[in-house]
Amino acid sequence: MSAVFSSGGHIALTWTLRPRRTAAGGWSAAVTTRLEAGEQMASFAADVRHFVEDGGH
């Protein structure tokens, strides 16, 4: 995951998935989530924590 703070109080989180071992012709997938800094970011972090701790249930 990488995070970039931009003007206007927004944060762009880029989530990248790829295999553990790098092989020729390997794959990767990425998605960027754009959030407002502050309460929206705190709410998103709580949701991610819940997902990770509960295994997505």
FENRAQUI-V601709 format. One record per helix or strand of 3 or more residues. SS is the DSSP state (H for helix, E for strand). FROM is the first residue (numbers start at 1). LEN is the number of residues. If there is no record, write none. Layout:
[[SS | FROM | LEN] [SS | FROM | LEN]]
//
This chain:
[[E | 2 | 5] [E | 10 | 9] [E | 28 | 9] [H | 39 | 15]]
//
